[in-house]
Amino acid sequence: MTLDEVKIGGECSVEDVFADGALGQRLLDMGFVPGTRIKIIRNAPLVDPVEIFIKGYFLSLRHAEAKTVEVVLL
């Protein structure tokens, strides 16, 4: 399952990041490492971006970016 498929209010854990290059490095720098817990807070009114809570801070990601993060539901 990928991060963009998790429902609002859902909690999950990062399994892997499949992004390459600068996007992959940026996601890792923001804390998307295996085992990190994530909570989905809300979607923007037009669905994109999605707001998440990760490692003590709120972060907004486009769905295209969220598709590169494999997660498992908790």
Secondary structure, 3 states (H helix, E strand, C coil): CEHHHCCCCCEEEEEEECCCHHHHHHHHHCCCCCCCEEEEEEECCCCCCEEEEECCEEEEECHHHHCCEEEEEC
